[in-house]
């Protein structure tokens, strides 16, 4: 049996930032043919799971193309055309194949194309015809569209946020394709799109945890896959929505029943998704008063993982003012300050500005400091947490600065902190610290979930706020919860 595998993933924030070029993809993931295997084999991501599942079932994989970038502005049309071209050429040149397994995101937009996943699947279908199984993995922050459902055999969304189960999702996609090709199962999908969208919300606790359990309940009852797609709120496209997908084995009625049951639970619990987070100064006071450390303070509104710059200074400024011993921030995106720290070298004291280079009116102005350069590094490390574990990361020139009682790490590439490695490579053992600050919504739980004594989120002005009423949406479909009052959903539809 021969399966094609490939990946085009991008979480697009159309509201901010500059258009995303090929170069931005190349900095993270851009591979053709066998290089796809080299990059992903042994890594806990979608393609890593697909490669291992193929190996287990004696399936020959035909790697085509993989591309992935840090979440950022709308994808340039030329970049999208190039990516799609590579994927289609790979499929065309694959020869005789039995199935296609693709890792897509679900919240990707290119210039002139709001729903790139629909466009990709359309083009793939046109090439291979209606019969070939096309199984797709998707990020939890997917906007599911009718076109995606119509042009694929099965759409499988990760269950977890942080996305610690990408590997398992990729693995399951190959196994479902395998069983479909052998005619052991016949996937039937039902997707329900709700007139609501939610701020980024973890599945480790709270309403999203309860909904995840309900999805698992249906899977235990024999459904092939049931999942809640949260949607991605930090963009402005008409297809924004929270969705539920249920896949049954040949039984459309059962898929309908499961999807409707989970959708009802999502709809009925929507008020629980409203965020109530303290401002940075209050968050720091709460952390200082906590009995045990480390207390992780997450600045959710400047999350590079949602397309924000990572150079915002609201929490940084509050932290330097509070000057609490044993506190560290990892990290602030600032290539200029990183260069200056490298030029001065460890042991030097320098007078510099940190952060605030992009949109200071919203994200906060640069902060002028006298900083002692404790260490400098090349920013290269290997992810150790469940999410993407094994993956090589290169954050360019980084430095650990000591300012009063506070350690501040600065770096040269936009990246979301998901595990303690960034601290560790700068000599900081986070378990000895009282306060650990970082810029992330939930992925940090992948690496800090078990070691944090407490987690506090703060939501100052930024590009990825949890309070969605702070964003100026122009194109999304209205009415929609939580922006509009009295939004109705006909639960029998
Ligand atoms: Zn996501």
Boltz pocket constraint, residues with backbone or C-beta under 6 A from the ligand:
constraints:
  - pocket:
      binder: B
      contacts: [[A, 139], [A, 140], [A, 141], [A, 163]]
      max_distance: 6.0
